[in-house]
Amino acid sequence: MNGERQDVWGMTRDLAAAAADAHSGRAAHTVHGGHEATLRQTVIALRGGTGLAEHENPGEATLLVLEGRVRLTSTAAPQELGKGELLAVPAERHALEALEDSVVLLTVAKLPA
């Protein structure tokens, strides 16, 4: 997708609709990179009350809330974020919960092995 423009707001609407219909309550689309790339950006839609279970941070990461409200929990104090807020994800195990229907942009730069 190098040099290709993408409509993130349109994607936000589409993924929110897909998450609402999904059994898991979530839907995602990688907008840049992939599992083999150093930098990966993924738009993730979560139905309220769903989330991502506790997992390791694979590198440096940020979370930008595009719609809704989420809570990121780790060994540090929980962080609640709303639309337009950005957080550097702690370099430790963490989980994400949608406090309401939400869409986030997760950016991850993998650390060298």
C-alpha positions in Angstrom: 0.0 0.0 0.0 3.0 2.3 -0.3 1.8 5.7 -1.7 -1.8 4.6 -1.9 -4.3 6.8 -0.1 -7.0 5.2 2.0 -10.3 6.5 3.4 -9.8 5.8 7.1 -13.1 7.4 8.1 -15.0 5.3 5.6 -13.1 2.2 6.8 -14.1 3.2 10.4 -17.8 3.1 9.4 -17.4 -0.2 7.6 -15.5 -1.9 10.3 -17.9 -0.6 13.0 -20.8 -2.2 11.0 -18.8 -5.4 10.6 -18.0 -5.6 14.3 -21.7 -5.0 15.2 -22.5 -8.1 13.1 -19.6 -10.3 14.1 -19.9 -13.0 16.7 -16.6 -11.9 18.3 -17.8 -8.2 18.4 -14.7 -7.0 16.5 -13.4 -6.4 13.0 -10.0 -5.3 11.8 -8.1 -4.2 8.7 -4.4 -3.7 8.4 -3.9 -0.4 6.5 -0.1 -0.5 6.4 2.5 -3.3 6.8 1.8 -6.7 7.9 3.1 -9.5 10.1 6.5 -9.5 8.3 6.9 -5.7 8.3 8.6 -3.7 11.0 5.8 -1.1 11.0 2.2 -2.2 11.1 -1.0 0.0 11.3 -4.3 -1.7 11.9 -7.8 -0.2 12.3 -9.7 -2.2 14.9 -13.5 -1.9 15.6 -14.8 -3.2 18.9 -18.4 -3.6 20.0 -19.0 -2.1 23.4 -18.1 -4.6 26.1 -15.7 -6.6 23.9 -12.0 -6.2 23.6 -8.6 -7.8 23.1 -7.5 -10.2 25.8 -4.3 -9.7 27.7 -1.3 -10.1 25.5 2.4 -9.1 25.1 3.5 -5.9 23.4 5.5 -7.0 20.4 7.4 -3.7 20.1 6.7 0.0 20.5 3.1 0.8 20.0 0.5 3.6 20.1 -3.2 3.5 20.2 -5.3 6.3 18.7 -9.1 6.3 19.4 -11.0 7.2 16.2 -14.5 6.6 17.7 -15.9 5.7 21.1 -14.2 5.1 24.4 -11.7 2.4 25.5 -9.8 1.2 28.5 -6.2 -0.1 28.3 -5.2 -2.1 31.4 -1.7 -3.2 32.4 0.3 -3.4 35.6 0.3 0.4 35.6 -2.9 2.3 36.3 -5.7 1.6 33.7 -6.0 4.3 31.1 -9.3 5.4 29.6 -9.2 7.1 26.2 -11.8 8.9 24.1 -12.1 10.0 20.5 -9.0 11.8 19.4 -6.8 10.6 22.3 -3.5 8.9 21.7 -1.6 6.7 24.1 1.8 5.0 23.9 1.1 1.4 24.8 3.1 0.2 27.9 6.0 -2.2 27.0 4.3 -5.0 29.1 1.3 -7.3 29.0 -1.9 -5.4 28.5 -5.5 -5.7 27.5 -8.0 -3.5 25.7 -11.7 -3.1 26.5 -14.3 -1.1 24.5 -16.4 0.8 27.0 -18.8 1.6 24.1 -18.7 0.8 20.4 -15.2 2.0 19.4 -12.7 2.1 16.6 -9.0 2.5 17.2 -5.8 2.8 15.1 -3.1 0.6 16.5 0.4 1.3 15.3 3.2 -1.2 16.1 6.9 -1.0 15.4 8.3 -4.5 16.0 11.5 -4.7 18.0 14.4 -6.5 16.3 14.6 -10.1 17.2 
